[in-house]
Amino acid sequence: MSAQSIFERAAARAEQQGLAYAGAVTPEEAHRLQEAGEATIVDVRTRSEFEQVGRVANTELIEWRRNGEQQPHPRFVERLAAAYPAGRALLLICRSGVRSHYAAEVATAAGFTRVYNVLDGFEKGWRPAGLPEVS
């Protein structure tokens, strides 16, 4: 499956689900895009999840929320913008796909044009699919 076809599928999911960002990818699709150098996976979980639960190799942590906080990290967009250009394809991943969904909405509203949510996240999607991880 080519990167182009994955992005097309992701866009179709966005249209079907009424998403306010570029689209949604499966963990397998995210892995293919990352391996092909077509997208960057950004982990939006908390630092403790990132360090203690495991993570996707070659990802950066940009916390959506810090431990115990209900509100988004006040510098989330600023940190994202400092690390990546607004046109880079970013695949946001969290534990289950919920926080990354909201982070994708905020990133898109801030001007990022190619933000995707990784469906089912790390613990409910990536890990059960048997995709490579760092513990």
N, CA, C and O atoms as CSV, one atom per row, in Angstrom:
chain,resi,resn,atom,element,x,y,z
A,1,MET,N,N,0.852,-1.174,0.000
A,1,MET,CA,C,0.000,0.000,0.000
A,1,MET,C,C,0.899,1.240,0.000
A,1,MET,O,O,1.794,1.357,0.837
A,2,SER,N,N,0.670,2.140,-0.912
A,2,SER,CA,C,1.498,3.337,-1.039
A,2,SER,C,C,1.109,4.382,0.002
A,2,SER,O,O,0.014,4.345,0.564
A,3,ALA,N,N,2.023,5.308,0.244
A,3,ALA,CA,C,1.738,6.412,1.162
A,3,ALA,C,C,0.534,7.206,0.669
A,3,ALA,O,O,-0.332,7.596,1.451
A,4,GLN,N,N,0.495,7.434,-0.628
A,4,GLN,CA,C,-0.622,8.190,-1.206
A,4,GLN,C,C,-1.962,7.513,-0.904
A,4,GLN,O,O,-2.924,8.187,-0.535
A,5,SER,N,N,-2.031,6.194,-1.058
A,5,SER,CA,C,-3.301,5.501,-0.801
A,5,SER,C,C,-3.650,5.527,0.692
A,5,SER,O,O,-4.826,5.579,1.052
A,6,ILE,N,N,-2.645,5.491,1.551
A,6,ILE,CA,C,-2.914,5.582,2.993
A,6,ILE,C,C,-3.490,6.960,3.329
A,6,ILE,O,O,-4.479,7.066,4.054
A,7,PHE,N,N,-2.865,8.012,2.796
A,7,PHE,CA,C,-3.373,9.363,3.049
A,7,PHE,C,C,-4.786,9.535,2.481
A,7,PHE,O,O,-5.612,10.226,3.079
A,8,GLU,N,N,-5.066,8.918,1.343
A,8,GLU,CA,C,-6.418,8.985,0.773
A,8,GLU,C,C,-7.428,8.285,1.668
A,8,GLU,O,O,-8.528,8.796,1.881
A,9,ARG,N,N,-7.066,7.120,2.192
A,9,ARG,CA,C,-7.950,6.411,3.133
A,9,ARG,C,C,-8.193,7.239,4.388
A,9,ARG,O,O,-9.315,7.328,4.887
A,10,ALA,N,N,-7.123,7.840,4.884
A,10,ALA,CA,C,-7.228,8.669,6.090
A,10,ALA,C,C,-8.168,9.850,5.855
A,10,ALA,O,O,-8.973,10.190,6.721
A,11,ALA,N,N,-8.064,10.465,4.692
A,11,ALA,CA,C,-8.934,11.592,4.347
A,11,ALA,C,C,-10.388,11.136,4.211
A,11,ALA,O,O,-11.304,11.850,4.618
A,12,ALA,N,N,-10.597,9.952,3.642
A,12,ALA,CA,C,-11.957,9.412,3.524
A,12,ALA,C,C,-12.562,9.175,4.908
A,12,ALA,O,O,-13.743,9.442,5.126
A,13,ARG,N,N,-11.753,8.674,5.839
A,13,ARG,CA,C,-12.236,8.484,7.219
A,13,ARG,C,C,-12.618,9.825,7.835
A,13,ARG,O,O,-13.627,9.931,8.534
A,14,ALA,N,N,-11.808,10.847,7.573
A,14,ALA,CA,C,-12.102,12.177,8.113
A,14,ALA,C,C,-13.441,12.681,7.594
A,14,ALA,O,O,-14.246,13.232,8.345
A,15,GLU,N,N,-13.665,12.484,6.309
A,15,GLU,CA,C,-14.927,12.932,5.721
A,15,GLU,C,C,-16.110,12.142,6.286
A,15,GLU,O,O,-17.134,12.724,6.646
A,16,GLN,N,N,-15.967,10.825,6.362
A,16,GLN,CA,C,-17.047,9.978,6.874
A,16,GLN,C,C,-17.385,10.289,8.325
A,16,GLN,O,O,-18.550,10.249,8.720
A,17,GLN,N,N,-16.356,10.602,9.122
A,17,GLN,CA,C,-16.555,10.816,10.556
A,17,GLN,C,C,-16.697,12.290,10.925
A,17,GLN,O,O,-16.903,12.622,12.093
A,18,GLY,N,N,-16.590,13.164,9.944
A,18,GLY,CA,C,-16.711,14.596,10.206
A,18,GLY,C,C,-15.580,15.137,11.072
A,18,GLY,O,O,-15.804,15.990,11.931
A,19,LEU,N,N,-14.375,14.645,10.847
A,19,LEU,CA,C,-13.235,15.077,11.651
A,19,LEU,C,C,-12.777,16.469,11.233
A,19,LEU,O,O,-12.872,16.845,10.065
A,20,ALA,N,N,-12.284,17.218,12.201
A,20,ALA,CA,C,-11.831,18.581,11.950
A,20,ALA,C,C,-10.339,18.646,11.640
A,20,ALA,O,O,-9.727,19.710,11.739
A,21,TYR,N,N,-9.758,17.517,11.269
A,21,TYR,CA,C,-8.343,17.457,10.915
A,21,TYR,C,C,-8.193,16.552,9.699
A,21,TYR,O,O,-9.178,16.006,9.202
A,22,ALA,N,N,-6.965,16.394,9.220
A,22,ALA,CA,C,-6.717,15.741,7.927
A,22,ALA,C,C,-7.217,14.307,7.820
A,22,ALA,O,O,-7.639,13.885,6.744
A,23,GLY,N,N,-7.179,13.551,8.909
A,23,GLY,CA,C,-7.660,12.179,8.812
A,23,GLY,C,C,-7.233,11.299,9.956
A,23,GLY,O,O,-6.629,11.756,10.926
A,24,ALA,N,N,-7.556,10.025,9.829
A,24,ALA,CA,C,-7.246,9.033,10.852
A,24,ALA,C,C,-6.600,7.830,10.173
A,24,ALA,O,O,-7.041,7.385,9.114
A,25,VAL,N,N,-5.551,7.313,10.801
A,25,VAL,CA,C,-4.829,6.163,10.259
A,25,VAL,C,C,-4.836,5.027,11.274
A,25,VAL,O,O,-4.893,5.259,12.482
A,26,THR,N,N,-4.778,3.812,10.777
A,26,THR,CA,C,-4.644,2.661,11.655
A,26,THR,C,C,-3.196,2.601,12.146
A,26,THR,O,O,-2.326,3.234,11.549
A,27,PRO,N,N,-2.921,1.864,13.209
A,27,PRO,CA,C,-1.535,1.714,13.646
A,27,PRO,C,C,-0.636,1.147,12.543
A,27,PRO,O,O,0.498,1.595,12.380
A,28,GLU,N,N,-1.129,0.180,11.798
A,28,GLU,CA,C,-0.340,-0.402,10.713
A,28,GLU,C,C,-0.020,0.633,9.647
A,28,GLU,O,O,1.097,0.674,9.132
A,29,GLU,N,N,-0.998,1.469,9.314
A,29,GLU,CA,C,-0.771,2.527,8.330
A,29,GLU,C,C,0.242,3.547,8.861
A,29,GLU,O,O,1.114,4.009,8.125
A,30,ALA,N,N,0.116,3.888,10.132
A,30,ALA,CA,C,1.059,4.828,10.745
A,30,ALA,C,C,2.482,4.283,10.673
A,30,ALA,O,O,3.423,5.009,10.350
A,31,HIS,N,N,2.623,3.011,10.976
A,31,HIS,CA,C,3.943,2.377,10.927
A,31,HIS,C,C,4.516,2.445,9.504
A,31,HIS,O,O,5.690,2.768,9.324
A,32,ARG,N,N,3.705,2.146,8.516
A,32,ARG,CA,C,4.169,2.195,7.118
A,32,ARG,C,C,4.597,3.603,6.722
A,32,ARG,O,O,5.628,3.786,6.075
A,33,LEU,N,N,3.799,4.600,7.114
A,33,LEU,CA,C,4.136,5.982,6.772
A,33,LEU,C,C,5.432,6.420,7.456
A,33,LEU,O,O,6.264,7.093,6.847
A,34,GLN,N,N,5.597,6.042,8.706
A,34,GLN,CA,C,6.814,6.393,9.432
A,34,GLN,C,C,8.033,5.712,8.800
A,34,GLN,O,O,9.066,6.346,8.580
A,35,GLU,N,N,7.900,4.432,8.517
A,35,GLU,CA,C,9.010,3.688,7.930
A,35,GLU,C,C,9.407,4.243,6.556
A,35,GLU,O,O,10.584,4.224,6.196
A,36,ALA,N,N,8.442,4.727,5.802
A,36,ALA,CA,C,8.701,5.281,4.474
A,36,ALA,C,C,9.213,6.725,4.542
A,36,ALA,O,O,9.584,7.302,3.520
A,37,GLY,N,N,9.232,7.308,5.751
A,37,GLY,CA,C,9.673,8.684,5.905
A,37,GLY,C,C,8.655,9.701,5.431
A,37,GLY,O,O,8.990,10.863,5.198
A,38,GLU,N,N,7.403,9.264,5.289
A,38,GLU,CA,C,6.339,10.130,4.783
A,38,GLU,C,C,5.607,10.895,5.885
A,38,GLU,O,O,4.858,11.830,5.601
A,39,ALA,N,N,5.823,10.500,7.143
A,39,ALA,CA,C,5.141,11.135,8.272
A,39,ALA,C,C,5.953,10.903,9.540
A,39,ALA,O,O,6.798,10.010,9.608
A,40,THR,N,N,5.675,11.725,10.532
A,40,THR,CA,C,6.323,11.628,11.830
A,40,THR,C,C,5.276,11.293,12.879
A,40,THR,O,O,4.223,11.928,12.937
A,41,ILE,N,N,5.559,10.304,13.701
A,41,ILE,CA,C,4.657,9.962,14.801
A,41,ILE,C,C,5.055,10.789,16.014
A,41,ILE,O,O,6.217,10.796,16.422
A,42,VAL,N,N,4.080,11.483,16.584
A,42,VAL,CA,C,4.287,12.303,17.775
A,42,VAL,C,C,3.423,11.725,18.887
A,42,VAL,O,O,2.206,11.609,18.744
A,43,ASP,N,N,4.061,11.363,19.996
A,43,ASP,CA,C,3.370,10.797,21.148
A,43,ASP,C,C,2.851,11.934,22.009
A,43,ASP,O,O,3.624,12.802,22.412
A,44,VAL,N,N,1.556,11.945,22.298
A,44,VAL,CA,C,0.960,13.025,23.092
A,44,VAL,C,C,0.527,12.558,24.479
A,44,VAL,O,O,-0.219,13.255,25.167
A,45,ARG,N,N,0.992,11.384,24.887
A,45,ARG,CA,C,0.664,10.888,26.236
A,45,ARG,C,C,1.457,11.679,27.283
A,45,ARG,O,O,2.183,12.614,26.946
A,46,THR,N,N,1.312,11.300,28.532
A,46,THR,CA,C,2.085,11.938,29.594
A,46,THR,C,C,3.503,11.385,29.594
A,46,THR,O,O,3.762,10.308,29.056
A,47,ARG,N,N,4.411,12.127,30.197
A,47,ARG,CA,C,5.803,11.681,30.288
A,47,ARG,C,C,5.902,10.321,30.978
A,47,ARG,O,O,6.679,9.469,30.546
A,48,SER,N,N,5.130,10.106,32.041
A,48,SER,CA,C,5.219,8.814,32.740
A,48,SER,C,C,4.743,7.670,31.857
A,48,SER,O,O,5.339,6.593,31.890
A,49,GLU,N,N,3.698,7.862,31.073
A,49,GLU,CA,C,3.257,6.829,30.137
A,49,GLU,C,C,4.351,6.544,29.110
A,49,GLU,O,O,4.668,5.389,28.826
A,50,PHE,N,N,4.906,7.589,28.572
A,50,PHE,CA,C,5.941,7.490,27.543
A,50,PHE,C,C,7.153,6.725,28.068
A,50,PHE,O,O,7.705,5.877,27.366
A,51,GLU,N,N,7.564,7.021,29.296
A,51,GLU,CA,C,8.764,6.411,29.859
A,51,GLU,C,C,8.525,5.040,30.482
A,51,GLU,O,O,9.422,4.197,30.468
A,52,GLN,N,N,7.333,4.801,31.028
A,52,GLN,CA,C,7.106,3.572,31.793
A,52,GLN,C,C,6.300,2.501,31.068
A,52,GLN,O,O,6.472,1.313,31.342
A,53,VAL,N,N,5.434,2.895,30.158
A,53,VAL,CA,C,4.554,1.930,29.495
A,53,VAL,C,C,5.191,1.372,28.228
A,53,VAL,O,O,4.928,0.234,27.842
A,54,GLY,N,N,6.020,2.170,27.592
A,54,GLY,CA,C,6.598,1.815,26.306
A,54,GLY,C,C,6.186,2.845,25.286
A,54,GLY,O,O,5.317,3.679,25.542
A,55,ARG,N,N,6.825,2.782,24.103
A,55,ARG,CA,C,6.527,3.780,23.082
A,55,ARG,C,C,6.944,3.273,21.708
A,55,ARG,O,O,7.668,2.285,21.579
A,56,VAL,N,N,6.476,3.965,20.705
A,56,VAL,CA,C,6.871,3.709,19.335
A,56,VAL,C,C,8.302,4.228,19.185
A,56,VAL,O,O,8.626,5.313,19.668
A,57,ALA,N,N,9.145,3.462,18.523
A,57,ALA,CA,C,10.524,3.906,18.292
A,57,ALA,C,C,10.544,5.168,17.436
A,57,ALA,O,O,9.667,5.380,16.598
A,58,ASN,N,N,11.540,5.988,17.657
A,58,ASN,CA,C,11.756,7.209,16.878
A,58,ASN,C,C,10.593,8.191,16.959
A,58,ASN,O,O,10.209,8.797,15.959
A,59,THR,N,N,10.041,8.339,18.150
A,59,THR,CA,C,8.983,9.326,18.351
A,59,THR,C,C,9.430,10.338,19.390
A,59,THR,O,O,10.271,10.051,20.241
A,60,GLU,N,N,8.859,11.511,19.303
A,60,GLU,CA,C,9.096,12.545,20.293
A,60,GLU,C,C,7.843,12.682,21.140
A,60,GLU,O,O,6.723,12.514,20.659
A,61,LEU,N,N,8.055,12.988,22.398
A,61,LEU,CA,C,6.941,13.244,23.308
A,61,LEU,C,C,6.638,14.730,23.317
A,61,LEU,O,O,7.514,15.555,23.579
A,62,ILE,N,N,5.389,15.061,23.027
A,62,ILE,CA,C,4.880,16.418,23.234
A,62,ILE,C,C,3.553,16.227,23.958
A,62,ILE,O,O,2.522,15.957,23.343
A,63,GLU,N,N,3.603,16.372,25.272
A,63,GLU,CA,C,2.440,16.060,26.117
A,63,GLU,C,C,1.217,16.909,25.772
A,63,GLU,O,O,1.301,18.130,25.639
A,64,TRP,N,N,0.092,16.234,25.633
A,64,TRP,CA,C,-1.189,16.917,25.466
A,64,TRP,C,C,-1.656,17.412,26.831
A,64,TRP,O,O,-2.135,18.538,26.969
A,65,ARG,N,N,-1.508,16.551,27.835
A,65,ARG,CA,C,-1.811,16.907,29.227
A,65,ARG,C,C,-0.721,16.342,30.113
A,65,ARG,O,O,-0.174,15.279,29.818
A,66,ARG,N,N,-0.406,17.015,31.164
A,66,ARG,CA,C,0.548,16.476,32.128
A,66,ARG,C,C,-0.204,15.605,33.124
A,66,ARG,O,O,-1.424,15.704,33.252
A,67,ASN,N,N,0.531,14.754,33.826
A,67,ASN,CA,C,-0.075,13.855,34.821
A,67,ASN,C,C,-1.024,14.598,35.749
A,67,ASN,O,O,-0.673,15.626,36.329
A,68,GLY,N,N,-2.229,14.061,35.878
A,68,GLY,CA,C,-3.200,14.592,36.818
A,68,GLY,C,C,-3.932,15.845,36.376
A,68,GLY,O,O,-4.823,16.308,37.088
A,69,GLU,N,N,-3.596,16.395,35.257
A,69,GLU,CA,C,-4.253,17.618,34.798
A,69,GLU,C,C,-5.333,17.291,33.778
A,69,GLU,O,O,-5.180,16.386,32.957
A,70,GLN,N,N,-6.411,18.032,33.843
A,70,GLN,CA,C,-7.514,17.821,32.922
A,70,GLN,C,C,-7.446,18.725,31.698
A,70,GLN,O,O,-8.024,18.412,30.657
A,71,GLN,N,N,-6.746,19.838,31.823
A,71,GLN,CA,C,-6.640,20.794,30.728
A,71,GLN,C,C,-5.421,20.482,29.855
A,71,GLN,O,O,-4.436,19.930,30.345
A,72,PRO,N,N,-5.479,20.825,28.585
A,72,PRO,CA,C,-4.314,20.622,27.717
A,72,PRO,C,C,-3.094,21.378,28.239
A,72,PRO,O,O,-3.226,22.417,28.886
A,73,HIS,N,N,-1.929,20.855,27.955
A,73,HIS,CA,C,-0.677,21.516,28.317
A,73,HIS,C,C,-0.688,22.902,27.672
A,73,HIS,O,O,-0.934,23.009,26.471
A,74,PRO,N,N,-0.430,23.956,28.431
A,74,PRO,CA,C,-0.532,25.311,27.869
A,74,PRO,C,C,0.447,25.597,26.727
A,74,PRO,O,O,0.229,26.530,25.954
A,75,ARG,N,N,1.509,24.818,26.610
A,75,ARG,CA,C,2.497,25.058,25.558
A,75,ARG,C,C,2.470,23.968,24.486
A,75,ARG,O,O,3.431,23.834,23.729
A,76,PHE,N,N,1.401,23.194,24.408
A,76,PHE,CA,C,1.331,22.097,23.444
A,76,PHE,C,C,1.584,22.584,22.011
A,76,PHE,O,O,2.480,22.078,21.335
A,77,VAL,N,N,0.816,23.541,21.558
A,77,VAL,CA,C,0.940,24.025,20.177
A,77,VAL,C,C,2.304,24.674,19.966
A,77,VAL,O,O,2.935,24.475,18.928
A,78,GLU,N,N,2.752,25.438,20.933
A,78,GLU,CA,C,4.058,26.092,20.829
A,78,GLU,C,C,5.176,25.051,20.677
A,78,GLU,O,O,6.073,25.220,19.852
A,79,ARG,N,N,5.121,23.991,21.461
A,79,ARG,CA,C,6.136,22.939,21.383
A,79,ARG,C,C,6.046,22.192,20.051
A,79,ARG,O,O,7.067,21.842,19.459
A,80,LEU,N,N,4.832,21.951,19.588
A,80,LEU,CA,C,4.643,21.282,18.300
A,80,LEU,C,C,5.223,22.142,17.174
A,80,LEU,O,O,5.919,21.638,16.292
A,81,ALA,N,N,4.930,23.434,17.214
A,81,ALA,CA,C,5.409,24.349,16.180
A,81,ALA,C,C,6.929,24.501,16.207
A,81,ALA,O,O,7.551,24.706,15.165
A,82,ALA,N,N,7.522,24.401,17.380
A,82,ALA,CA,C,8.981,24.512,17.491
A,82,ALA,C,C,9.670,23.273,16.913
A,82,ALA,O,O,10.812,23.350,16.461
A,83,ALA,N,N,8.984,22.151,16.929
A,83,ALA,CA,C,9.581,20.891,16.485
A,83,ALA,C,C,9.298,20.546,15.022
A,83,ALA,O,O,10.105,19.872,14.383
A,84,TYR,N,N,8.156,21.002,14.481
A,84,TYR,CA,C,7.735,20.560,13.152
A,84,TYR,C,C,7.149,21.698,12.338
A,84,TYR,O,O,6.476,22.572,12.885
A,85,PRO,N,N,7.399,21.696,11.023
A,85,PRO,CA,C,6.747,22.695,10.165
A,85,PRO,C,C,5.248,22.388,10.043
A,85,PRO,O,O,4.826,21.237,10.157
A,86,ALA,N,N,4.470,23.424,9.815
A,86,ALA,CA,C,3.010,23.283,9.768
A,86,ALA,C,C,2.524,22.346,8.672
A,86,ALA,O,O,1.420,21.811,8.778
A,87,GLY,N,N,3.312,22.129,7.625
A,87,GLY,CA,C,2.895,21.258,6.530
A,87,GLY,C,C,3.389,19.826,6.634
A,87,GLY,O,O,3.091,19.014,5.758
A,88,ARG,N,N,4.130,19.495,7.672
A,88,ARG,CA,C,4.635,18.126,7.859
A,88,ARG,C,C,3.477,17.204,8.237
A,88,ARG,O,O,2.606,17.594,9.014
A,89,ALA,N,N,3.458,15.998,7.701
A,89,ALA,CA,C,2.438,15.019,8.085
A,89,ALA,C,C,2.781,14.506,9.479
A,89,ALA,O,O,3.817,13.871,9.680
A,90,LEU,N,N,1.903,14.786,10.439
A,90,LEU,CA,C,2.093,14.381,11.831
A,90,LEU,C,C,1.023,13.375,12.218
A,90,LEU,O,O,-0.168,13.608,12.010
A,91,LEU,N,N,1.453,12.264,12.779
A,91,LEU,CA,C,0.554,11.212,13.227
A,91,LEU,C,C,0.568,11.236,14.745
A,91,LEU,O,O,1.547,10.812,15.358
A,92,LEU,N,N,-0.493,11.723,15.359
A,92,LEU,CA,C,-0.538,11.845,16.806
A,92,LEU,C,C,-1.052,10.558,17.420
A,92,LEU,O,O,-2.048,9.990,16.971
A,93,ILE,N,N,-0.350,10.101,18.463
A,93,ILE,CA,C,-0.717,8.847,19.117
A,93,ILE,C,C,-0.771,9.059,20.627
A,93,ILE,O,O,0.062,9.765,21.196
A,94,CYS,N,N,-1.755,8.442,21.266
A,94,CYS,CA,C,-1.860,8.446,22.720
A,94,CYS,C,C,-2.124,7.003,23.160
A,94,CYS,O,O,-1.741,6.072,22.453
A,95,ARG,N,N,-2.751,6.806,24.276
A,95,ARG,CA,C,-3.013,5.453,24.758
A,95,ARG,C,C,-4.098,4.775,23.928
A,95,ARG,O,O,-3.934,3.632,23.501
A,96,SER,N,N,-5.216,5.485,23.699
A,96,SER,CA,C,-6.375,4.847,23.069
A,96,SER,C,C,-6.926,5.575,21.848
A,96,SER,O,O,-7.874,5.100,21.222
A,97,GLY,N,N,-6.349,6.709,21.507
A,97,GLY,CA,C,-6.835,7.472,20.360
A,97,GLY,C,C,-7.750,8.621,20.711
A,97,GLY,O,O,-8.214,9.330,19.818
A,98,VAL,N,N,-8.024,8.828,21.999
A,98,VAL,CA,C,-8.927,9.904,22.409
A,98,VAL,C,C,-8.178,11.227,22.577
A,98,VAL,O,O,-8.554,12.231,21.972
A,99,ARG,N,N,-7.126,11.235,23.390
A,99,ARG,CA,C,-6.369,12.479,23.568
A,99,ARG,C,C,-5.764,12.940,22.258
A,99,ARG,O,O,-5.738,14.137,21.972
A,100,SER,N,N,-5.278,12.004,21.459
A,100,SER,CA,C,-4.672,12.386,20.181
A,100,SER,C,C,-5.719,12.969,19.226
A,100,SER,O,O,-5.382,13.800,18.383
A,101,HIS,N,N,-6.963,12.552,19.343
A,101,HIS,CA,C,-8.052,13.132,18.546
A,101,HIS,C,C,-8.190,14.621,18.886
A,101,HIS,O,O,-8.218,15.470,17.994
A,102,TYR,N,N,-8.275,14.925,20.179
A,102,TYR,CA,C,-8.430,16.323,20.595
A,102,TYR,C,C,-7.179,17.143,20.292
A,102,TYR,O,O,-7.279,18.310,19.912
A,103,ALA,N,N,-6.019,16.547,20.455
A,103,ALA,CA,C,-4.767,17.238,20.126
A,103,ALA,C,C,-4.712,17.553,18.634
A,103,ALA,O,O,-4.224,18.613,18.241
A,104,ALA,N,N,-5.208,16.642,17.803
A,104,ALA,CA,C,-5.235,16.865,16.351
A,104,ALA,C,C,-6.163,18.032,16.000
A,104,ALA,O,O,-5.850,18.833,15.119
A,105,GLU,N,N,-7.287,18.125,16.681
A,105,GLU,CA,C,-8.202,19.251,16.445
A,105,GLU,C,C,-7.529,20.580,16.773
A,105,GLU,O,O,-7.614,21.537,16.003
A,106,VAL,N,N,-6.860,20.628,17.921
A,106,VAL,CA,C,-6.203,21.867,18.350
A,106,VAL,C,C,-5.050,22.217,17.412
A,106,VAL,O,O,-4.888,23.378,17.037
A,107,ALA,N,N,-4.253,21.228,17.035
A,107,ALA,CA,C,-3.129,21.480,16.131
A,107,ALA,C,C,-3.626,22.006,14.784
A,107,ALA,O,O,-3.029,22.919,14.213
A,108,THR,N,N,-4.700,21.440,14.287
A,108,THR,CA,C,-5.273,21.893,13.013
A,108,THR,C,C,-5.788,23.325,13.131
A,108,THR,O,O,-5.565,24.148,12.243
A,109,ALA,N,N,-6.472,23.615,14.224
A,109,ALA,CA,C,-6.973,24.980,14.442
A,109,ALA,C,C,-5.827,25.981,14.544
A,109,ALA,O,O,-6.007,27.161,14.244
A,110,ALA,N,N,-4.652,25.518,14.964
A,110,ALA,CA,C,-3.484,26.387,15.098
A,110,ALA,C,C,-2.711,26.538,13.783
A,110,ALA,O,O,-1.713,27.257,13.735
A,111,GLY,N,N,-3.163,25.867,12.718
A,111,GLY,CA,C,-2.544,26.047,11.412
A,111,GLY,C,C,-1.788,24.857,10.852
A,111,GLY,O,O,-1.258,24.934,9.744
A,112,PHE,N,N,-1.725,23.756,11.592
A,112,PHE,CA,C,-1.096,22.549,11.042
A,112,PHE,C,C,-2.076,21.941,10.041
A,112,PHE,O,O,-3.252,21.749,10.350
A,113,THR,N,N,-1.584,21.641,8.845
A,113,THR,CA,C,-2.494,21.228,7.775
A,113,THR,C,C,-2.552,19.732,7.524
A,113,THR,O,O,-3.450,19.261,6.827
A,114,ARG,N,N,-1.604,18.969,8.082
A,114,ARG,CA,C,-1.549,17.526,7.803
A,114,ARG,C,C,-1.419,16.749,9.105
A,114,ARG,O,O,-0.427,16.055,9.328
A,115,VAL,N,N,-2.425,16.872,9.961
A,115,VAL,CA,C,-2.424,16.187,11.249
A,115,VAL,C,C,-3.404,15.031,11.192
A,115,VAL,O,O,-4.539,15.175,10.738
A,116,TYR,N,N,-2.939,13.870,11.665
A,116,TYR,CA,C,-3.734,12.639,11.645
A,116,TYR,C,C,-3.750,12.022,13.030
A,116,TYR,O,O,-2.786,12.141,13.785
A,117,ASN,N,N,-4.841,11.368,13.355
A,117,ASN,CA,C,-4.958,10.634,14.609
A,117,ASN,C,C,-4.661,9.156,14.336
A,117,ASN,O,O,-5.147,8.589,13.357
A,118,VAL,N,N,-3.862,8.543,15.206
A,118,VAL,CA,C,-3.621,7.101,15.102
A,118,VAL,C,C,-4.737,6.408,15.869
A,118,VAL,O,O,-4.803,6.490,17.096
A,119,LEU,N,N,-5.608,5.728,15.141
A,119,LEU,CA,C,-6.767,5.065,15.726
A,119,LEU,C,C,-6.360,4.029,16.777
A,119,LEU,O,O,-5.406,3.277,16.579
A,120,ASP,N,N,-7.072,3.997,17.864
A,120,ASP,CA,C,-6.888,3.045,18.965
A,120,ASP,C,C,-5.591,3.250,19.740
A,120,ASP,O,O,-5.349,2.530,20.709
A,121,GLY,N,N,-4.757,4.197,19.353
A,121,GLY,CA,C,-3.586,4.556,20.134
A,121,GLY,C,C,-2.545,3.470,20.306
A,121,GLY,O,O,-2.529,2.472,19.585
A,122,PHE,N,N,-1.672,3.693,21.283
A,122,PHE,CA,C,-0.540,2.795,21.515
A,122,PHE,C,C,-0.961,1.500,22.209
A,122,PHE,O,O,-0.678,0.408,21.714
A,123,GLU,N,N,-1.631,1.618,23.346
A,123,GLU,CA,C,-1.947,0.423,24.129
A,123,GLU,C,C,-3.102,-0.387,23.570
A,123,GLU,O,O,-3.153,-1.601,23.769
A,124,LYS,N,N,-4.021,0.251,22.882
A,124,LYS,CA,C,-5.190,-0.470,22.360
A,124,LYS,C,C,-5.095,-0.776,20.872
A,124,LYS,O,O,-5.932,-1.503,20.336
A,125,GLY,N,N,-4.087,-0.229,20.198
A,125,GLY,CA,C,-3.955,-0.448,18.768
A,125,GLY,C,C,-2.563,-0.900,18.362
A,125,GLY,O,O,-2.391,-1.990,17.816
A,126,TRP,N,N,-1.565,-0.055,18.629
A,126,TRP,CA,C,-0.186,-0.334,18.203
A,126,TRP,C,C,0.335,-1.615,18.820
A,126,TRP,O,O,0.766,-2.523,18.110
A,127,ARG,N,N,0.298,-1.691,20.136
A,127,ARG,CA,C,0.850,-2.862,20.846
A,127,ARG,C,C,0.116,-4.147,20.476
A,127,ARG,O,O,0.786,-5.127,20.149
A,128,PRO,N,N,-1.221,-4.209,20.505
A,128,PRO,CA,C,-1.907,-5.442,20.121
A,128,PRO,C,C,-1.644,-5.883,18.672
A,128,PRO,O,O,-1.745,-7.067,18.350
A,129,ALA,N,N,-1.305,-4.914,17.801
A,129,ALA,CA,C,-0.998,-5.244,16.402
A,129,ALA,C,C,0.398,-5.845,16.272
A,129,ALA,O,O,0.774,-6.315,15.198
A,130,GLY,N,N,1.174,-5.830,17.369
A,130,GLY,CA,C,2.496,-6.404,17.349
A,130,GLY,C,C,3.520,-5.548,16.621
A,130,GLY,O,O,4.536,-6.061,16.151
A,131,LEU,N,N,3.263,-4.249,16.522
A,131,LEU,CA,C,4.188,-3.355,15.838
A,131,LEU,C,C,5.383,-3.041,16.745
A,131,LEU,O,O,5.268,-3.148,17.966
A,132,PRO,N,N,6.524,-2.657,16.170
A,132,PRO,CA,C,7.738,-2.425,16.951
A,132,PRO,C,C,7.558,-1.346,18.008
A,132,PRO,O,O,6.920,-0.320,17.768
A,133,GLU,N,N,8.124,-1.590,19.162
A,133,GLU,CA,C,8.068,-0.625,20.251
A,133,GLU,C,C,9.346,-0.659,21.071
A,133,GLU,O,O,10.127,-1.609,21.013
A,134,VAL,N,N,9.532,0.399,21.831
A,134,VAL,CA,C,10.656,0.512,22.751
A,134,VAL,C,C,10.075,0.433,24.154
A,134,VAL,O,O,9.099,1.116,24.462
A,135,SER,N,N,10.667,-0.395,25.006
A,135,SER,CA,C,10.143,-0.481,26.379
A,135,SER,C,C,10.986,0.320,27.330
A,135,SER,O,O,10.696,0.364,28.526
